[in-house]
Amino acid sequence: MTAEASNDRLDDDDYPAYTMGRAAAMLGTTQGFLRAIGDARLITPLRSEGGHRRYSRYQLRIAARARELVDQGTSIEAACRIVALEDQLEEAQRINAEYRRAAETVDRRG
């Protein structure tokens, strides 16, 4: 693999670049918290060949939001549900914006 290909992977939000220990340290939380949100199926870390959990930047953002809610007193289960719904809403809004742009392009060509 070339250095350029390696850098492209690190720029990829979905590339599982972080170990569980590193992810927990970055989030200021415990590995147990990461396991708990994995058990709740909020995020599903990829596994290395040795079976170790690996997290992407996208997953870390999701985990950080869940931690924020838990720190405010929300249960882990409820926090995971809230974050999942927020993520779904964001995706739906992105898709709607794409459809609007496509419709505007068709209208202009008219």
C-alpha positions as CSV (number, residue, x, y, z in Angstrom):
1,M,0.0,0.0,0.0
2,T,1.3,3.4,-0.9
3,A,1.6,6.3,1.6
4,E,-1.1,8.2,-0.5
5,A,-3.5,5.2,-0.2
6,S,-2.9,5.1,3.6
7,N,-3.6,8.9,3.9
8,D,-6.8,8.4,1.9
9,R,-8.0,5.8,4.4
10,L,-7.2,8.1,7.3
11,D,-9.4,10.8,5.7
12,D,-12.2,8.4,5.4
13,D,-14.8,8.9,8.1
14,D,-15.7,5.2,8.0
15,Y,-12.2,3.8,8.2
16,P,-11.8,1.9,11.5
17,A,-8.5,3.6,12.6
18,Y,-9.0,3.7,16.4
19,T,-8.5,0.9,18.9
20,M,-11.0,0.6,21.8
21,G,-8.4,2.1,24.3
22,R,-7.6,5.0,22.0
23,A,-11.3,5.6,21.3
24,A,-12.2,5.6,25.0
25,A,-9.3,8.0,25.8
26,M,-10.3,10.4,23.0
27,L,-13.9,10.4,24.2
28,G,-12.9,10.7,27.9
29,T,-15.0,7.6,28.7
30,T,-14.4,4.0,29.6
31,Q,-14.1,0.9,27.4
32,G,-17.1,-0.4,29.2
33,F,-19.2,2.5,27.9
34,L,-18.1,1.7,24.3
35,R,-19.0,-2.0,24.9
36,A,-22.4,-0.9,26.3
37,I,-23.3,1.2,23.3
38,G,-22.1,-1.6,21.1
39,D,-24.4,-4.0,23.0
40,A,-27.2,-1.6,22.5
41,R,-26.4,-1.7,18.8
42,L,-25.8,2.0,18.4
43,I,-22.5,1.4,16.8
44,T,-20.9,-1.9,15.6
45,P,-17.1,-1.6,15.6
46,L,-15.2,-3.5,13.0
47,R,-12.9,-6.3,14.3
48,S,-9.2,-6.6,13.5
49,E,-7.9,-10.0,12.4
50,G,-7.1,-10.6,16.1
51,G,-10.7,-9.8,17.1
52,H,-10.0,-6.4,18.6
53,R,-12.6,-3.7,18.2
54,R,-11.7,-0.8,15.8
55,Y,-13.7,2.4,15.6
56,S,-14.1,5.0,12.8
57,R,-14.3,8.8,13.3
58,Y,-18.0,8.6,12.4
59,Q,-18.6,6.0,15.2
60,L,-16.6,8.2,17.6
61,R,-18.9,11.2,16.8
62,I,-22.0,9.0,17.5
63,A,-20.4,7.7,20.7
64,A,-19.6,11.2,21.8
65,R,-23.2,12.3,21.3
66,A,-24.4,9.3,23.3
67,R,-21.9,10.1,26.1
68,E,-23.2,13.7,26.2
69,L,-26.7,12.5,26.7
70,V,-25.7,10.0,29.4
71,D,-23.7,12.7,31.2
72,Q,-26.9,14.7,31.3
73,G,-28.7,11.9,33.1
74,T,-30.2,9.9,30.2
75,S,-30.0,6.1,30.4
76,I,-27.7,4.4,27.9
77,E,-30.6,2.7,26.2
78,A,-32.5,6.0,25.8
79,A,-29.4,7.8,24.7
80,C,-28.7,5.2,22.1
81,R,-32.3,5.5,20.8
82,I,-32.1,9.3,20.7
83,V,-28.8,9.3,18.8
84,A,-30.1,6.7,16.3
85,L,-33.1,8.8,15.6
86,E,-31.0,11.9,15.2
87,D,-28.8,10.1,12.8
88,Q,-31.7,8.9,10.8
89,L,-33.2,12.4,10.7
90,E,-29.9,13.8,9.5
91,E,-29.7,11.2,6.7
92,A,-33.3,11.8,5.6
93,Q,-32.7,15.6,5.5
94,R,-29.5,15.0,3.4
95,I,-31.5,12.8,0.9
96,N,-34.3,15.4,0.7
97,A,-31.8,18.1,-0.1
98,E,-30.4,16.0,-2.9
99,Y,-33.9,15.4,-4.3
100,R,-34.6,19.2,-4.1
101,R,-31.4,20.0,-5.9
102,A,-32.1,17.4,-8.6
103,A,-35.7,18.7,-9.0
104,E,-34.4,22.3,-9.3
105,T,-32.0,21.2,-12.0
106,V,-34.8,19.5,-14.0
107,D,-37.0,22.6,-13.6
108,R,-34.3,24.9,-15.0
109,R,-33.8,22.6,-18.0
110,G,-37.5,22.5,-18.3
